[in-house]
Amino acid sequence: MRPLACDRCAARVLVRKSSWQQTSVQWDRRAMALCAERDRADGSGAAFEGCGSLRETIREAAVRGTVELVGDHADGPAPGGRPL
């Protein structure tokens, strides 16, 4: 797991990218408190299904190589031939 801060709100989480399709994210209390999308979901009573801003930050980090793909299929192309 690698630390990564969201480009939008600076919430710092731990990330592991096993493939272009699979990502694990570990949140701590501080990151949960900083995430604007999580805060909005909590206020509306809706289930939090993930942060789009963080998802985009992780995708960009994987494309740049800041977050490595570490699974068995890490060297394969992203779906559609383009990085996610």
N, C-alpha and C positions, 0 to 999 in steps of 0.2 A: 504494500500500500504506500502510495506517495501523497504527501500533502499538496493540496491545490486550493487556491483562493478563487472564488467566483469573481468574474470580471465586473459584475453588476454591483454586488453588495459586499464583497470581500469576505464573505463567510468562508472559513478555511475548513475543508473536509479532507478525509483520506480517500484516495481513489486507486482502484486496481482495474485495469482494462485487460480482460482476458482475450477479447476478440473485438472486431468492429461492432458486433451485435451485443456483446455482454460487458457490462460495467458494474463494478461494486463500489458503493459509496458508503463511507462510515461518517455519520454526523456526531458531533459532540454538542453539549448544551449551548456553548457560545455560538457555534455555527447556526444552530436552530434559531437562536434569538436574533441573529443578524439577517437571516434570509427573508427578503421582502415577500417573495411568493409564498413561503411557508406561513408567514405572519398573516397574509391576506386569506389563505385557506383556513387558518385557525379562527379568524374573525368571522368567516361566513358559515362555519360549521361543516363545510365540505371536507371530504377526505383529501389529504395531501398525497398526490400521486407523483410528485417529483417536481423539481424546479427546472423550468425551461432554460433559464439563464445559466444555471450551473451545467446543464446538459450541453449547451452550446460551448461553454468554457472548456469542458472536458473534451469535446469533439475537436476544438481548435488545438488544444494541447496535444492530442493524439496525432493530429495532422503534422504539427511542428516537431513532434518527437519528444516533447517535454514529459508526456506520460507515455510510457512504452506499452506496447501490446505484448503480454507475457504468456498467453495461452498457446496451446498446440497449433492453432490456426492463425497465429499472430502475423505470419508473413504473407498470408493470402490477401487478395484484394478486397476492398470494401464492397458491399452490395452495389450493383449497378456500375462497378468500376471506379467509383469515386469515394473518397474518405467521408465518413460520417462525423 
